[in-house]
């Protein structure tokens, strides 16, 4: 399973209508650790190192490196102790695979996408999709969260928008007429990227669909988000926001 997951970033991820999320080539740093206790343990990490031509790129490099090493070291430390209970059906290995790629870069914004796969026993492992966006505004650098961009109460609006879309298009779990058992809630909106076309949301496995080798995504055009955008946010992304709205308007005019 981890071999397929390691290929996620080499295969463009489709989103929206005819768009793809593709890695930007840059230097990468990789390392791995392997040892045996009463199981075989492997931990491998791969992350980009962007050219340090600005404070933003240096900040992003340090933040990404720190997190990657912490994930690796924590997993290795936990696996150094022999597994106390091995159940029937457990594999004889424990695995961590962490892969991250640069997917957007401009003087004020850098975005990264990747995955963290772990197998700690059981029928299959678990994968979590990783998104990171670093913004530089007025000399201040910050890793963006959705809270930085939108007005209070935005999560409920985004949740209702997403759920309405999934129901209308019968996506994932919403292909069934009974939605009462689906556990999707506003707090599940935690992974995102900013594109020129809009806000790209990522949904972890088992939130709105089952286990898969790539995430379910939903692209929300900026024109639909303008009423929840926080005008007082110190970490605005006006250059993307404006470009996206302008391109949308141009495309609408040309199609008429």
DRENPA-3360 file (N, C-alpha, C; in nm, 2 decimals, always signed):
BEGIN
1 = XXXXXXXX = +0.08/-0.12/+0.00/+0.00/+0.00/+0.00/+0.09/+0.13/+0.00 ~ +0.19/+0.13/+0.08/+0.28/+0.25/+0.09/+0.35/+0.28/-0.04 ~ +0.37/+0.18/-0.13/+0.43/+0.21/-0.26/+0.34/+0.29/-0.34 ~ +0.21/+0.26/-0.34/+0.12/+0.34/-0.42/+0.11/+0.48/-0.36 ~ +0.11/+0.49/-0.23/+0.10/+0.63/-0.16/+0.22/+0.71/-0.20 ~ +0.33/+0.65/-0.21/+0.45/+0.73/-0.24/+0.45/+0.78/-0.38 ~ +0.36/+0.73/-0.46/+0.35/+0.78/-0.60/+0.25/+0.89/-0.61 ~ +0.18/+0.93/-0.50/+0.07/+1.03/-0.52/+0.12/+1.16/-0.58;
9 = XXXXXXXX = +0.24/+1.20/-0.53/+0.29/+1.33/-0.57/+0.35/+1.33/-0.71 ~ +0.37/+1.21/-0.77/+0.43/+1.20/-0.90/+0.32/+1.20/-1.01 ~ +0.19/+1.18/-0.96/+0.08/+1.18/-1.05/-0.01/+1.31/-1.02 ~ -0.03/+1.39/-1.12/-0.11/+1.52/-1.10/-0.24/+1.48/-1.04 ~ -0.28/+1.56/-0.94/-0.41/+1.54/-0.87/-0.51/+1.63/-0.94 ~ -0.62/+1.57/-1.01/-0.72/+1.65/-1.07/-0.81/+1.72/-0.97 ~ -0.85/+1.84/-1.00/-0.95/+1.91/-0.92/-1.03/+2.01/-1.01 ~ -1.14/+2.05/-0.96/-1.22/+2.15/-1.04/-1.26/+2.09/-1.18;
17 = XXXXXXXX = -1.25/+2.17/-1.28/-1.29/+2.13/-1.42/-1.16/+2.14/-1.50 ~ -1.09/+2.03/-1.52/-0.98/+2.03/-1.61/-0.85/+2.09/-1.55 ~ -0.85/+2.11/-1.41/-0.73/+2.16/-1.35/-0.66/+2.04/-1.28 ~ -0.53/+2.06/-1.26/-0.45/+1.96/-1.19/-0.35/+2.03/-1.09 ~ -0.33/+1.96/-0.98/-0.23/+2.00/-0.88/-0.10/+1.92/-0.91 ~ +0.00/+1.99/-0.95/+0.13/+1.92/-0.99/+0.24/+1.97/-0.91 ~ +0.34/+1.88/-0.87/+0.46/+1.93/-0.80/+0.54/+2.02/-0.88 ~ +0.60/+2.12/-0.81/+0.70/+2.21/-0.88/+0.84/+2.15/-0.85;
25 = XXXXXXXX = +0.92/+2.13/-0.95/+1.05/+2.07/-0.93/+1.14/+2.16/-0.84 ~ +1.20/+2.11/-0.74/+1.30/+2.18/-0.66/+1.38/+2.07/-0.59 ~ +1.49/+2.12/-0.52/+1.57/+2.03/-0.44/+1.48/+1.96/-0.34 ~ +1.51/+1.83/-0.31/+1.44/+1.76/-0.21/+1.54/+1.69/-0.11 ~ +1.49/+1.67/+0.01/+1.57/+1.60/+0.11/+1.50/+1.48/+0.16 ~ +1.57/+1.37/+0.16/+1.51/+1.24/+0.19/+1.60/+1.16/+0.29 ~ +1.54/+1.09/+0.38/+1.62/+1.01/+0.47/+1.52/+0.90/+0.52 ~ +1.58/+0.79/+0.57/+1.50/+0.68/+0.62/+1.57/+0.60/+0.73;
33 = XXXXXXXX = +1.50/+0.54/+0.81/+1.55/+0.46/+0.92/+1.48/+0.32/+0.92 ~ +1.56/+0.21/+0.94/+1.50/+0.08/+0.94/+1.57/+0.00/+1.05 ~ +1.49/-0.08/+1.12/+1.54/-0.16/+1.23/+1.44/-0.27/+1.26 ~ +1.48/-0.36/+1.35/+1.39/-0.47/+1.39/+1.38/-0.48/+1.54 ~ +1.26/-0.50/+1.58/+1.23/-0.54/+1.72/+1.16/-0.67/+1.71 ~ +1.04/-0.69/+1.76/+0.97/-0.81/+1.73/+0.89/-0.79/+1.60 ~ +0.90/-0.67/+1.54/+0.85/-0.65/+1.40/+0.96/-0.57/+1.33 ~ +0.94/-0.56/+1.20/+1.03/-0.48/+1.12/+0.98/-0.33/+1.11;
41 = XXXXXXXX = +1.06/-0.24/+1.13/+1.02/-0.09/+1.14/+1.09/-0.02/+1.03 ~ +1.02/+0.06/+0.95/+1.07/+0.15/+0.85/+1.01/+0.28/+0.86 ~ +1.09/+0.39/+0.86/+1.04/+0.53/+0.86/+1.11/+0.60/+0.75 ~ +1.04/+0.66/+0.65/+1.11/+0.73/+0.55/+1.04/+0.87/+0.53 ~ +1.12/+0.97/+0.51/+1.07/+1.11/+0.50/+1.13/+1.17/+0.37 ~ +1.04/+1.25/+0.30/+1.09/+1.32/+0.19/+1.02/+1.46/+0.18 ~ +1.10/+1.56/+0.18/+1.04/+1.70/+0.18/+1.12/+1.79/+0.09 ~ +1.06/+1.90/+0.04/+1.13/+1.99/-0.05/+1.22/+2.09/+0.02;
49 = XXXXXXXX = +1.32/+2.13/-0.04/+1.40/+2.24/+0.01/+1.41/+2.35/-0.10 ~ +1.33/+2.46/-0.08/+1.32/+2.56/-0.19/+1.44/+2.65/-0.18 ~ +1.48/+2.71/-0.30/+1.59/+2.81/-0.29/+1.57/+2.92/-0.20 ~ +1.66/+2.95/-0.11/+1.64/+3.05/+0.00/+1.68/+3.19/-0.06 ~ +1.58/+3.24/-0.13/+1.60/+3.37/-0.19/+1.52/+3.48/-0.12 ~ +1.45/+3.44/-0.01/+1.37/+3.54/+0.06/+1.35/+3.49/+0.20 ~ +1.30/+3.58/+0.29/+1.27/+3.54/+0.42/+1.16/+3.44/+0.42 ~ +1.06/+3.45/+0.33/+0.95/+3.35/+0.32/+1.00/+3.21/+0.29;
57 = XXXXXXXX = +1.09/+3.20/+0.19/+1.15/+3.07/+0.16/+1.23/+3.01/+0.27 ~ +1.30/+3.09/+0.34/+1.38/+3.04/+0.45/+1.29/+2.99/+0.57 ~ +1.19/+3.07/+0.59/+1.09/+3.03/+0.70/+1.02/+2.90/+0.66 ~ +0.98/+2.89/+0.54/+0.91/+2.77/+0.49/+1.00/+2.65/+0.51 ~ +1.13/+2.66/+0.46/+1.22/+2.55/+0.47/+1.24/+2.50/+0.61 ~ +1.26/+2.60/+0.71/+1.28/+2.56/+0.85/+1.16/+2.49/+0.91 ~ +1.04/+2.55/+0.88/+0.91/+2.49/+0.93/+0.89/+2.35/+0.88 ~ +0.91/+2.33/+0.75/+0.89/+2.20/+0.69/+0.99/+2.10/+0.74;
65 = XXXXXXXX = +1.12/+2.14/+0.75/+1.22/+2.05/+0.80/+1.19/+2.01/+0.94 ~ +1.16/+2.10/+1.03/+1.13/+2.08/+1.17/+1.02/+1.97/+1.18 ~ +0.91/+2.00/+1.11/+0.79/+1.90/+1.13/+0.83/+1.76/+1.08 ~ +0.90/+1.76/+0.96/+0.93/+1.63/+0.91/+1.02/+1.55/+1.00 ~ +1.12/+1.61/+1.06/+1.21/+1.54/+1.16/+1.14/+1.50/+1.28 ~ +1.05/+1.59/+1.33/+0.97/+1.56/+1.45/+0.88/+1.43/+1.43 ~ +0.82/+1.43/+1.31/+0.73/+1.31/+1.28/+0.81/+1.19/+1.28 ~ +0.93/+1.19/+1.21/+1.02/+1.08/+1.20/+1.07/+1.03/+1.34;
73 = XXXXXXXX = +1.12/+1.13/+1.41/+1.18/+1.09/+1.54/+1.07/+1.04/+1.64 ~ +0.95/+1.10/+1.64/+0.85/+1.05/+1.73/+0.81/+0.90/+1.69 ~ +0.79/+0.88/+1.56/+0.76/+0.74/+1.52/+0.86/+0.64/+1.56 ~ +0.99/+0.67/+1.53/+1.10/+0.58/+1.56/+1.11/+0.56/+1.71 ~ +1.09/+0.66/+1.79/+1.10/+0.65/+1.93/+0.99/+0.55/+1.98 ~ +0.87/+0.57/+1.93/+0.75/+0.49/+1.97/+0.77/+0.34/+1.93 ~ +0.84/+0.32/+1.81/+0.86/+0.19/+1.76/+0.98/+0.12/+1.82 ~ +1.06/+0.19/+1.89/+1.18/+0.13/+1.95/+1.15/+0.02/+2.05;
81 = XXXXXXXX = +1.03/+0.03/+2.11/+0.99/-0.06/+2.21/+0.91/-0.18/+2.14 ~ +0.95/-0.30/+2.17/+0.87/-0.41/+2.10/+0.72/-0.40/+2.12 ~ +0.65/-0.44/+2.02/+0.50/-0.43/+2.03/+0.45/-0.54/+2.13 ~ +0.37/-0.49/+2.22/+0.33/-0.57/+2.33/+0.23/-0.68/+2.29 ~ +0.14/-0.64/+2.20/+0.04/-0.74/+2.16/+0.03/-0.74/+2.00 ~ +0.05/-0.86/+1.95/+0.04/-0.87/+1.80/-0.09/-0.96/+1.78 ~ -0.18/-0.90/+1.71/-0.31/-0.97/+1.69/-0.31/-1.04/+1.55 ~ -0.39/-1.14/+1.54/-0.40/-1.22/+1.42/-0.45/-1.11/+1.31;
89 = XXXXXXXX = -0.38/-1.11/+1.20/-0.41/-1.02/+1.09/-0.32/-0.90/+1.09 ~ -0.24/-0.88/+1.20/-0.14/-0.78/+1.20/-0.03/-0.81/+1.11 ~ +0.02/-0.72/+1.04/+0.14/-0.74/+0.96/+0.26/-0.75/+1.05 ~ +0.38/-0.79/+0.99/+0.50/-0.81/+1.07/+0.59/-0.69/+1.05 ~ +0.53/-0.57/+1.02/+0.61/-0.45/+1.00/+0.53/-0.33/+1.05 ~ +0.60/-0.22/+1.08/+0.54/-0.10/+1.12/+0.61/+0.01/+1.03 ~ +0.53/+0.10/+0.97/+0.58/+0.18/+0.86/+0.53/+0.32/+0.87 ~ +0.62/+0.42/+0.84/+0.59/+0.56/+0.83/+0.64/+0.60/+0.69;
97 = XXXXXXXX = +0.56/+0.67/+0.61/+0.60/+0.73/+0.49/+0.55/+0.87/+0.49 ~ +0.64/+0.97/+0.48/+0.60/+1.11/+0.47/+0.65/+1.17/+0.35 ~ +0.57/+1.23/+0.26/+0.61/+1.29/+0.14/+0.54/+1.42/+0.12 ~ +0.62/+1.52/+0.09/+0.57/+1.66/+0.07/+0.63/+1.72/-0.05 ~ +0.55/+1.80/-0.13/+0.60/+1.86/-0.25/+0.55/+2.01/-0.25 ~ +0.63/+2.09/-0.32/+0.60/+2.23/-0.34/+0.50/+2.23/-0.46 ~ +0.39/+2.30/-0.44/+0.29/+2.31/-0.55/+0.25/+2.45/-0.59 ~ +0.30/+2.55/-0.52/+0.28/+2.69/-0.56/+0.39/+2.77/-0.50;
105 = XXXXXXXX = +0.44/+2.87/-0.57/+0.54/+2.96/-0.52/+0.53/+3.09/-0.59 ~ +0.52/+3.20/-0.51/+0.53/+3.34/-0.56/+0.60/+3.42/-0.45 ~ +0.63/+3.54/-0.47/+0.70/+3.62/-0.37/+0.63/+3.63/-0.23 ~ +0.50/+3.61/-0.23/+0.42/+3.63/-0.11/+0.35/+3.50/-0.06 ~ +0.36/+3.40/-0.13/+0.28/+3.28/-0.10/+0.35/+3.15/-0.14 ~ +0.37/+3.05/-0.05/+0.42/+2.92/-0.09/+0.33/+2.82/-0.04 ~ +0.29/+2.72/-0.12/+0.20/+2.61/-0.08/+0.26/+2.48/-0.10 ~ +0.23/+2.38/-0.02/+0.29/+2.25/-0.02/+0.17/+2.15/+0.00;
113 = XXXXXXXX = +0.19/+2.03/-0.07/+0.09/+1.93/-0.06/+0.16/+1.79/-0.04 ~ +0.11/+1.70/+0.04/+0.17/+1.57/+0.05/+0.08/+1.48/+0.13 ~ +0.14/+1.37/+0.18/+0.07/+1.27/+0.26/+0.16/+1.21/+0.37 ~ +0.09/+1.17/+0.47/+0.16/+1.09/+0.58/+0.09/+0.96/+0.59 ~ +0.16/+0.85/+0.56/+0.10/+0.72/+0.57/+0.17/+0.64/+0.69 ~ +0.09/+0.58/+0.77/+0.14/+0.50/+0.88/+0.07/+0.36/+0.88 ~ +0.15/+0.26/+0.91/+0.09/+0.13/+0.94/+0.14/+0.09/+1.08 ~ +0.04/+0.07/+1.17/+0.07/+0.04/+1.31/+0.01/-0.09/+1.35;
121 = XXXXXXXX = -0.03/-0.17/+1.25/-0.10/-0.30/+1.28/-0.24/-0.29/+1.23 ~ -0.31/-0.40/+1.22/-0.45/-0.40/+1.17/-0.46/-0.44/+1.03 ~ -0.57/-0.42/+0.97/-0.60/-0.47/+0.83/-0.52/-0.38/+0.73 ~ -0.52/-0.25/+0.75/-0.45/-0.16/+0.66/-0.40/-0.04/+0.74 ~ -0.31/+0.04/+0.67/-0.26/+0.16/+0.73/-0.36/+0.27/+0.72 ~ -0.31/+0.39/+0.76/-0.39/+0.51/+0.75/-0.31/+0.62/+0.68 ~ -0.38/+0.70/+0.61/-0.31/+0.81/+0.53/-0.38/+0.94/+0.57 ~ -0.30/+1.04/+0.59/-0.35/+1.17/+0.61/-0.29/+1.27/+0.51;
129 = XXXXXXXX = -0.37/+1.34/+0.44/-0.33/+1.44/+0.34/-0.28/+1.57/+0.40 ~ -0.17/+1.62/+0.36/-0.11/+1.73/+0.43/-0.11/+1.85/+0.33 ~ -0.16/+1.97/+0.38/-0.15/+2.09/+0.31/-0.09/+2.20/+0.40 ~ +0.00/+2.28/+0.34/+0.06/+2.39/+0.41/+0.07/+2.51/+0.32 ~ +0.04/+2.62/+0.37/+0.04/+2.75/+0.30/+0.11/+2.85/+0.39 ~ +0.22/+2.91/+0.34/+0.29/+3.01/+0.41/+0.28/+3.14/+0.34 ~ +0.25/+3.25/+0.41/+0.22/+3.38/+0.35/+0.31/+3.49/+0.41 ~ +0.36/+3.58/+0.33/+0.44/+3.69/+0.38/+0.36/+3.82/+0.35;
137 = XXXXXXXX = +0.33/+3.89/+0.46/+0.25/+4.01/+0.44/+0.31/+4.12/+0.54 ~ +0.35/+4.23/+0.48/+0.41/+4.35/+0.55/+0.52/+4.30/+0.64 ~ +0.61/+4.22/+0.59/+0.73/+4.18/+0.67/+0.70/+4.06/+0.77 ~ +0.58/+4.02/+0.78/+0.54/+3.91/+0.87/+0.51/+3.79/+0.80 ~ +0.56/+3.67/+0.85/+0.55/+3.55/+0.78/+0.46/+3.46/+0.87 ~ +0.37/+3.38/+0.81/+0.28/+3.31/+0.89/+0.23/+3.19/+0.81 ~ +0.21/+3.07/+0.88/+0.14/+2.96/+0.81/-0.01/+2.98/+0.83 ~ -0.07/+2.99/+0.71/-0.21/+3.03/+0.71/-0.30/+2.91/+0.76;
145 = XXXXXXXX = -0.41/+2.95/+0.83/-0.52/+2.86/+0.86/-0.65/+2.93/+0.80 ~ -0.75/+2.85/+0.79/-0.88/+2.91/+0.74/-0.93/+3.02/+0.83 ~ -0.89/+3.01/+0.96/-0.93/+3.12/+1.06/-0.87/+3.25/+1.02 ~ -0.76/+3.25/+0.95/-0.69/+3.38/+0.92/-0.76/+3.45/+0.80 ~ -0.84/+3.38/+0.73/-0.89/+3.43/+0.60/-1.04/+3.48/+0.61 ~ -1.11/+3.41/+0.70/-1.26/+3.43/+0.70/-1.32/+3.49/+0.83 ~ -1.44/+3.54/+0.82/-1.51/+3.60/+0.93/-1.55/+3.48/+1.03 ~ -1.58/+3.52/+1.16/-1.63/+3.42/+1.25/-1.76/+3.36/+1.19;
153 = XXXXXXXX = -1.78/+3.23/+1.21/-1.89/+3.16/+1.16/-1.88/+3.10/+1.02 ~ -1.76/+3.12/+0.97/-1.74/+3.07/+0.83/-1.74/+2.92/+0.81 ~ -1.70/+2.85/+0.92/-1.70/+2.70/+0.91/-1.84/+2.65/+0.88 ~ -1.94/+2.70/+0.95/-2.08/+2.65/+0.92/-2.12/+2.68/+0.78 ~ -2.08/+2.80/+0.73/-2.12/+2.83/+0.59/-2.05/+2.73/+0.49 ~ -1.92/+2.71/+0.51/-1.84/+2.62/+0.43/-1.90/+2.48/+0.44 ~ -1.93/+2.44/+0.56/-1.99/+2.30/+0.58/-2.12/+2.29/+0.50 ~ -2.21/+2.38/+0.51/-2.33/+2.37/+0.44/-2.31/+2.37/+0.29;
161 = XXXXXXXX = -2.22/+2.45/+0.24/-2.19/+2.46/+0.10/-2.14/+2.32/+0.05 ~ -2.04/+2.27/+0.13/-1.99/+2.14/+0.09/-2.09/+2.03/+0.09 ~ -2.17/+2.02/+0.20/-2.27/+1.92/+0.22/-2.37/+1.93/+0.11 ~ -2.41/+2.05/+0.08/-2.51/+2.07/-0.03/-2.46/+2.02/-0.16 ~ -2.33/+2.05/-0.19/-2.27/+2.01/-0.32/-2.26/+1.85/-0.32 ~ -2.22/+1.79/-0.21/-2.21/+1.64/-0.21/-2.35/+1.58/-0.23 ~ -2.45/+1.63/-0.17/-2.58/+1.58/-0.18/-2.63/+1.59/-0.32 ~ -2.62/+1.71/-0.38/-2.67/+1.74/-0.51/-2.60/+1.65/-0.62;
169 = XXXXXXXX = -2.47/+1.62/-0.60/-2.39/+1.55/-0.70/-2.37/+1.40/-0.65 ~ -2.43/+1.36/-0.54/-2.42/+1.23/-0.49/-2.28/+1.18/-0.48 ~ -2.19/+1.26/-0.42/-2.05/+1.23/-0.41/-2.02/+1.14/-0.28 ~ -1.93/+1.05/-0.30/-1.89/+0.97/-0.18/-2.00/+0.90/-0.11 ~ -2.00/+0.92/+0.03/-2.10/+0.87/+0.11/-2.24/+0.92/+0.08 ~ -2.25/+1.04/+0.02/-2.37/+1.10/-0.01/-2.44/+1.04/-0.13 ~ -2.38/+0.94/-0.19/-2.45/+0.87/-0.30/-2.57/+0.79/-0.24 ~ -2.57/+0.77/-0.11/-2.68/+0.70/-0.05/-2.79/+0.80/-0.01;
177 = XXXXXXXX = -2.92/+0.76/-0.01/-3.02/+0.85/+0.03/-3.03/+0.88/+0.18 ~ -2.98/+0.79/+0.26/-2.97/+0.81/+0.40/-2.84/+0.87/+0.44 ~ -2.84/+1.00/+0.49/-2.72/+1.07/+0.53/-2.70/+1.08/+0.68 ~ -2.79/+1.02/+0.75/-2.79/+1.03/+0.90/-2.67/+0.97/+0.96 ~ -2.61/+0.88/+0.90/-2.49/+0.81/+0.96/-2.36/+0.87/+0.93 ~ -2.36/+0.97/+0.84/-2.24/+1.04/+0.80/-2.19/+1.13/+0.90 ~ -2.06/+1.12/+0.94/-2.01/+1.20/+1.05/-1.94/+1.33/+1.01 ~ -1.96/+1.37/+0.89/-1.89/+1.50/+0.84/-1.95/+1.61/+0.92;
185 = XXXXXXXX = -1.85/+1.70/+0.97/-1.89/+1.82/+1.05/-1.80/+1.93/+1.02 ~ -1.83/+2.06/+1.06/-1.75/+2.17/+1.03/-1.60/+2.16/+1.07 ~ -1.57/+2.09/+1.18/-1.43/+2.08/+1.22/-1.35/+1.99/+1.13 ~ -1.41/+1.92/+1.04/-1.33/+1.84/+0.94/-1.27/+1.93/+0.83 ~ -1.31/+2.05/+0.83/-1.25/+2.14/+0.73/-1.12/+2.20/+0.78 ~ -1.01/+2.12/+0.75/-0.88/+2.16/+0.81/-0.77/+2.16/+0.70 ~ -0.79/+2.10/+0.59/-0.69/+2.09/+0.48/-0.73/+2.17/+0.36 ~ -0.65/+2.26/+0.32/-0.69/+2.35/+0.20/-0.56/+2.40/+0.13;
193 = XXXXXXXX = -0.58/+2.45/+0.01/-0.48/+2.52/-0.06/-0.56/+2.64/-0.13 ~ -0.48/+2.74/-0.16/-0.54/+2.86/-0.23/-0.49/+2.85/-0.38 ~ -0.58/+2.85/-0.47/-0.54/+2.85/-0.61/-0.60/+2.97/-0.68 ~ -0.56/+3.00/-0.80/-0.62/+3.11/-0.87/-0.76/+3.09/-0.90 ~ -0.81/+2.97/-0.91/-0.95/+2.94/-0.94/-1.04/+2.95/-0.81 ~ -0.98/+2.93/-0.69/-1.06/+2.93/-0.57/-1.00/+2.86/-0.46 ~ -1.08/+2.84/-0.35/-1.03/+2.77/-0.24/-1.05/+2.62/-0.26 ~ -0.94/+2.55/-0.25/-0.94/+2.40/-0.28/-0.94/+2.33/-0.14;
201 = XXXXXXXX = -1.05/+2.26/-0.11/-1.06/+2.19/+0.02/-1.03/+2.04/+0.00 ~ -0.96/+1.98/+0.09/-0.92/+1.84/+0.09/-1.00/+1.77/+0.20 ~ -1.05/+1.65/+0.18/-1.12/+1.58/+0.28/-1.05/+1.45/+0.31 ~ -1.02/+1.42/+0.43/-0.94/+1.30/+0.47/-1.03/+1.18/+0.45 ~ -0.97/+1.07/+0.44/-1.04/+0.94/+0.42/-1.14/+0.92/+0.54 ~ -1.25/+0.86/+0.50/-1.36/+0.83/+0.59/-1.44/+0.95/+0.64 ~ -1.41/+1.07/+0.59/-1.49/+1.19/+0.63/-1.62/+1.20/+0.54 ~ -1.60/+1.20/+0.41/-1.71/+1.21/+0.32/-1.70/+1.09/+0.22;
209 = XXXXXXXX = -1.60/+1.01/+0.22/-1.59/+0.90/+0.13/-1.49/+0.80/+0.20 ~ -1.48/+0.68/+0.14/-1.41/+0.57/+0.20/-1.26/+0.58/+0.18 ~ -1.19/+0.48/+0.21/-1.04/+0.47/+0.20/-1.00/+0.47/+0.05 ~ -0.91/+0.56/+0.01/-0.86/+0.57/-0.12/-0.72/+0.62/-0.13 ~ -0.66/+0.61/-0.24/-0.52/+0.65/-0.26/-0.50/+0.80/-0.29 ~ -0.61/+0.87/-0.31/-0.61/+1.02/-0.33/-0.73/+1.08/-0.26 ~ -0.72/+1.20/-0.22/-0.83/+1.26/-0.14/-0.94/+1.31/-0.23 ~ -1.06/+1.32/-0.17/-1.17/+1.39/-0.23/-1.15/+1.54/-0.21;
217 = XXXXXXXX = -1.17/+1.61/-0.32/-1.14/+1.76/-0.31/-1.27/+1.83/-0.36 ~ -1.28/+1.96/-0.32/-1.39/+2.04/-0.36/-1.33/+2.18/-0.38 ~ -1.35/+2.24/-0.50/-1.30/+2.37/-0.54/-1.42/+2.47/-0.53 ~ -1.40/+2.57/-0.44/-1.50/+2.67/-0.42/-1.45/+2.80/-0.48 ~ -1.52/+2.86/-0.59/-1.47/+2.98/-0.65/-1.47/+3.10/-0.55 ~ -1.37/+3.19/-0.57/-1.36/+3.30/-0.48/-1.49/+3.39/-0.48 ~ -1.55/+3.39/-0.60/-1.67/+3.48/-0.61/-1.78/+3.43/-0.51 ~ -1.78/+3.31/-0.47/-1.88/+3.25/-0.38/-1.84/+3.28/-0.23;
225 = XXXXXXXX = -1.71/+3.32/-0.21/-1.66/+3.33/-0.08/-1.65/+3.48/-0.03 ~ -1.67/+3.57/-0.12/-1.64/+3.71/-0.09/-1.72/+3.76/+0.04 ~ -1.84/+3.71/+0.07/-1.92/+3.76/+0.18/-1.87/+3.70/+0.31 ~ -1.78/+3.60/+0.31/-1.72/+3.55/+0.44/-1.58/+3.59/+0.45 ~ -1.52/+3.65/+0.36/-1.38/+3.70/+0.36/-1.36/+3.80/+0.47 ~ -1.26/+3.79/+0.55/-1.24/+3.88/+0.66/-1.16/+4.00/+0.61 ~ -1.22/+4.12/+0.60/-1.14/+4.24/+0.54/-1.03/+4.29/+0.63 ~ -1.04/+4.25/+0.76/-0.94/+4.30/+0.85/-0.82/+4.20/+0.87;
233 = XXXXXXXX = -0.82/+4.09/+0.80/-0.72/+3.99/+0.81/-0.58/+4.05/+0.78 ~ -0.48/+4.03/+0.86/-0.35/+4.08/+0.83/-0.28/+4.00/+0.74 ~ -0.33/+3.88/+0.71/-0.27/+3.79/+0.61/-0.36/+3.77/+0.49 ~ -0.38/+3.87/+0.42/-0.47/+3.86/+0.30/-0.39/+3.80/+0.19 ~ -0.47/+3.75/+0.09/-0.41/+3.69/-0.03/-0.47/+3.75/-0.15 ~ -0.47/+3.89/-0.15/-0.54/+3.96/-0.25/-0.49/+3.93/-0.39 ~ -0.36/+3.90/-0.40/-0.31/+3.88/-0.54/-0.37/+3.76/-0.60 ~ -0.39/+3.65/-0.52/-0.46/+3.53/-0.57/-0.61/+3.56/-0.59;
241 = XXXXXXXX = -0.67/+3.62/-0.48/-0.81/+3.64/-0.48/-0.85/+3.73/-0.60 ~ -0.78/+3.84/-0.62/-0.81/+3.93/-0.73/-0.79/+3.86/-0.87 ~ -0.68/+3.79/-0.88/-0.65/+3.72/-1.01/-0.76/+3.62/-1.04 ~ -0.80/+3.54/-0.94/-0.90/+3.44/-0.96/-1.03/+3.50/-1.00 ~ -1.08/+3.61/-0.94/-1.20/+3.67/-0.97/-1.19/+3.73/-1.11 ~ -1.08/+3.80/-1.15/-1.07/+3.86/-1.28/-1.07/+3.75/-1.39 ~ -1.00/+3.64/-1.36/-1.00/+3.53/-1.46/-1.14/+3.47/-1.48 ~ -1.21/+3.46/-1.37/-1.34/+3.40/-1.38/-1.43/+3.50/-1.46;
249 = XXXXXXXX = -1.42/+3.63/-1.44/-1.50/+3.72/-1.51/-1.47/+3.72/-1.66 ~ -1.34/+3.71/-1.69/-1.30/+3.71/-1.83/-1.35/+3.58/-1.90 ~ -1.34/+3.47/-1.83/-1.39/+3.34/-1.89/-1.54/+3.35/-1.91 ~ -1.61/+3.41/-1.81/-1.76/+3.42/-1.83/-1.80/+3.51/-1.95 ~ -1.72/+3.62/-1.96/-1.75/+3.71/-2.08/-1.72/+3.64/-2.21 ~ -1.61/+3.57/-2.21/-1.58/+3.50/-2.34/-1.67/+3.39/-2.38 ~ -1.74/+3.33/-2.28/-1.83/+3.22/-2.31/-1.97/+3.27/-2.35 ~ -1.99/+3.40/-2.34/-2.12/+3.45/-2.37/-2.13/+3.49/-2.52;
% end
